[in-house]
Amino acid sequence: MQRESMEFDVLIVGGGPAGLSAAIRLKQMAAAAQREVDVCLIEKGAEIGAHILSGAVMDPRALNELLPDWKDLGAPITTEVSEDRFLMLSETGARQIPNSLLPDCFLNHGNYVVRLGNVAKWLGEQAEAMGVEIYPGFAGAEVLYDEAGAVMGVATGDMGVGRDGEPGPNYQPGMELHAKYTLFAEGCRGHLGKSLEAKFNLRANADPQTYGLGIKELWEIDPAKHQAGLVVHSAGWPLGSDTYGGSFLYHLEENLVSVGFVVGLNYSNPHLSPY
């Protein structure tokens, strides 16, 4: 069964903050130039924001530049950082590092504690209002190339394929999405990005990337222990001195705390379990 195809000026693969911001900016530039630019964005999640790591501390600078009236537009960005703490943990207690000794990346004055999934969903609403065609639930399955070897779009995955890999009774082939420009915003180690790196040798003469495994939960805690906007980072226990990693506590609104633990994937102890 032959694939159907659709044509666009710009195709964006990935509905995270980067892809959505790019879509919004393209529409803004087109409006300023009084031109019509067809922008399509596909997202593997069932809805925009479904595949975003939720708890985050967000610097609003880029959003100030992209949508200066974001507060009036009802952005779900309301909890400004009220305090930063960095703790060195041991098995028996914790020692707080003076903020004056911390690098800038741990000083969040003017930043906001957000649920990034909600921010992405809101950005999707702004993009759609500007005329961006957004298709959630469609993952890019393969990169399409023209006769000259240049990227010409992507194909979405086939639907209705059985466990044996063969087409089932409800089989539908994927759609080919062609564009003059294709922007890949898949996030960390997207499978299309990896194929592009291999085809065009994009990692040549580049430093190796650093990866970590992050685990996060959302807790509702006793209001007496909640401090909206409190940002806590830690290092040390339960990790040894030879293992990169640490934890975080981000106090959101409504007595919610985003609790996370991160371990660098270069740890040498094969028995270490981040869980």
C-alpha positions in Angstrom: 0.0 0.0 0.0 1.5 3.3 -1.1 2.0 6.1 1.4 0.2 9.3 1.1 2.2 12.5 1.3 1.7 16.1 2.5 3.8 19.2 1.6 4.8 22.0 4.0 7.3 24.8 4.0 8.7 23.8 7.4 8.4 20.5 9.3 9.3 20.3 13.0 9.8 16.9 14.6 9.2 17.1 18.3 6.7 19.1 20.4 9.0 20.1 23.3 9.9 23.7 24.2 12.5 23.9 21.4 10.3 22.7 18.6 7.2 24.7 19.8 9.3 27.9 20.2 10.7 27.5 16.7 7.2 27.0 15.3 6.0 30.2 17.1 9.0 32.2 15.9 8.6 31.1 12.3 4.9 32.3 12.4 6.0 35.6 14.0 8.6 36.2 11.3 6.2 35.3 8.5 3.6 37.7 9.9 6.1 40.5 10.1 7.2 39.8 6.5 3.5 39.5 5.4 4.2 36.0 4.0 2.3 32.8 4.4 4.5 29.9 5.8 3.1 26.5 6.3 4.5 25.0 9.5 3.7 21.5 10.6 4.8 19.9 13.9 4.5 16.3 14.8 4.8 14.9 18.4 5.1 11.2 19.4 3.1 11.8 22.7 -0.7 11.4 22.7 -0.8 15.1 23.5 1.7 18.0 23.7 3.6 17.8 26.9 3.0 14.1 27.5 6.7 13.2 27.0 8.3 16.1 28.9 10.2 15.7 32.1 7.8 17.7 34.3 9.7 19.3 37.2 12.1 22.1 36.2 13.6 25.4 37.1 13.0 27.7 34.2 14.9 30.9 33.2 12.2 33.1 31.6 14.7 35.1 29.4 14.0 33.2 26.2 10.2 33.4 26.8 10.4 37.1 27.5 12.0 37.5 24.0 9.6 35.1 22.3 6.3 36.1 23.9 6.8 39.2 26.0 3.2 39.2 27.2 3.3 35.6 28.4 1.8 36.5 31.8 -1.2 38.1 30.2 -1.5 35.0 27.9 -2.0 32.8 31.0 1.3 30.9 31.0 1.4 28.3 33.7 4.6 29.9 35.1 3.6 31.4 38.5 6.0 30.1 41.2 9.1 32.3 41.3 12.2 30.9 43.0 12.2 32.1 46.6 15.3 30.5 48.0 18.3 28.3 46.8 19.9 25.7 49.0 22.8 23.3 48.1 23.4 20.5 50.6 26.3 18.1 50.9 24.7 14.9 52.3 26.2 12.2 54.5 24.6 9.1 56.0 23.8 11.0 59.1 23.1 14.5 58.1 23.6 17.5 55.7 25.8 20.5 55.5 24.6 23.5 53.5 27.1 25.2 51.2 26.9 29.1 51.4 25.3 30.5 48.3 28.2 32.9 47.9 30.4 29.8 47.0 28.0 28.3 44.5 28.4 28.6 40.7 25.8 30.6 38.8 24.0 27.5 37.6 22.8 26.9 41.2 21.6 30.5 41.7 18.1 30.9 40.5 17.0 34.4 41.4 14.4 35.5 38.9 13.8 32.0 37.7 10.5 30.0 38.1 9.7 26.5 39.3 7.4 25.0 36.7 5.8 21.8 35.5 7.4 21.7 32.1 4.7 19.5 30.7 2.1 22.2 31.4 4.4 24.8 29.9 4.8 22.8 26.7 1.0 22.3 26.5 0.5 26.0 26.8 3.1 26.7 24.1 1.3 24.3 21.9 -1.9 26.3 22.3 -0.1 29.5 21.4 1.4 27.8 18.3 -1.9 26.5 17.1 -3.5 29.9 17.6 -0.9 31.3 15.2 -1.8 28.6 12.6 0.8 25.9 13.2 -0.5 22.5 12.2 0.2 20.2 15.2 -0.2 16.4 15.0 0.2 14.7 18.4 0.4 10.9 18.4 2.6 10.8 15.3 6.2 9.7 15.7 8.8 10.2 13.0 9.8 6.7 12.0 12.4 7.5 9.3 14.1 10.4 7.6 13.3 10.9 3.9 16.0 12.0 1.4 15.8 13.4 -2.1 17.8 12.2 -5.1 20.7 14.5 -4.1 20.8 13.0 -0.6 19.4 16.1 1.2 16.7 15.7 3.9 13.2 16.2 2.4 11.1 15.3 5.4 10.1 12.3 7.5 7.7 9.4 7.4 5.5 8.6 10.3 5.3 5.0 11.6 2.9 2.4 10.1 -0.1 1.6 12.2 -1.9 -1.8 12.7 1.3 -3.9 12.5 1.0 -7.3 14.4 3.5 -8.7 16.9 5.1 -10.7 14.1 5.9 -7.4 12.3 3.4 -8.2 9.5 0.5 -5.9 8.6 -2.7 -6.8 10.4 -6.4 -6.3 9.4 -6.3 -2.7 10.5 -3.0 -1.9 8.8 -2.4 1.7 7.7 0.9 2.8 6.2 2.6 5.9 7.6 2.3 9.3 6.0 5.2 11.0 4.2 5.6 14.6 5.3 7.7 16.6 2.9 9.1 20.1 3.6 11.6 22.6 2.3 13.1 22.7 5.7 13.0 20.0 8.4 13.9 20.8 12.0 14.7 17.9 14.3 13.8 18.8 18.0 13.6 15.2 19.3 15.4 15.8 22.6 18.2 13.7 24.0 19.3 10.9 21.7 16.3 10.8 19.4 16.5 7.9 17.0 16.2 10.1 13.9 18.9 12.3 15.2 21.2 9.3 15.7 20.6 8.3 12.1 21.4 11.8 10.9 24.6 11.8 13.0 25.7 8.6 11.3 24.7 9.6 7.8 26.3 13.0 7.8 29.1 12.1 10.3 28.0 15.0 12.6 29.9 13.7 15.7 33.3 13.9 13.9 35.8 16.0 15.8 33.3 16.7 18.6 33.7 16.1 22.3 31.8 13.0 23.6 28.4 13.9 25.1 27.6 13.4 28.8 24.6 11.4 29.8 22.8 10.7 33.0 19.9 8.7 34.3 17.3 10.8 36.0 14.4 9.5 38.2 11.6 11.9 39.3 8.4 11.7 41.3 5.8 14.4 42.2 4.9 14.5 45.9 2.2 16.3 47.7 3.5 17.1 51.2 2.4 18.5 54.5 1.6 22.2 54.0 3.7 23.0 57.1 6.8 21.6 55.3 6.1 23.3 52.0 7.8 26.5 50.8 6.7 27.6 47.4 9.6 28.4 45.2 12.2 26.7 47.4 14.9 25.0 45.2 17.2 22.4 46.9 20.0 20.6 45.2 22.3 18.0 46.9 25.4 16.0 46.3 27.1 13.2 48.2 25.2 10.4 49.9 24.0 7.9 48.8 26.6 8.2 46.0 30.3 7.7 46.6 32.9 10.3 46.0 33.8 8.7 42.7 30.3 8.9 41.2 28.8 11.9 39.6 25.2 12.8 40.5 22.9 14.2 43.1 19.3 15.0 43.9 16.8 17.9 43.7 13.7 19.1 45.4 11.7 21.8 43.6 8.7 23.2 45.6 5.9 24.0 43.2 2.5 25.4 44.0 -0.3 23.6 45.9 2.0 21.8 48.3 3.6 19.9 45.4 7.3 19.0 45.3 9.2 17.6 42.3 11.7 15.0 43.8 14.5 13.8 41.6 17.7 11.9 41.6 20.4 11.9 38.8 23.3 9.6 38.3 25.9 10.1 35.5 26.1 7.0 33.3 29.9 6.9 33.5 29.8 5.3 37.0 32.3 2.4 37.4 30.5 0.3 40.0 28.5 -2.4 38.0 26.4 -3.1 41.0 25.2 0.5 41.5 21.4 0.8 41.0 20.1 4.4 40.7 16.7 3.1 41.7 
